[in-house]
Amino acid sequence: MVFAGISLPNPPSIALHEAMGFTSVGIYKDVGFKFGRWIDTGWWQKRL
């Protein structure tokens, strides 16, 4: 498996990963700090 963590919201990155065959497996709420605010992180996976 290969895994990707994506700062949310981020539609272009989600579209890229899904186009490459990744599927969403979950979201961690308020775990990242970016641009002065807490953000969610989405997790995707792909079987190799």
C-alpha positions, 0 to 999 in steps of 0.5 A, a space after each residue: 500500500 501507498 498512503 497520502 496525507 492531504 491538507 484540507 480543503 485542497 480540491 486540486 490535490 484530491 483530484 490528482 490523487 484520485 486520478 492516480 487511483 487513490 481512495 479516501 480512507 478517512 479524515 483527522 480533524 484539526 491535526 495540522 497547523 497551517 497559515 495560522 489556523 488548525 486544519 483537517 488532514 485527509 488520508 488516501 491509499 492505493 494498493 500497489 
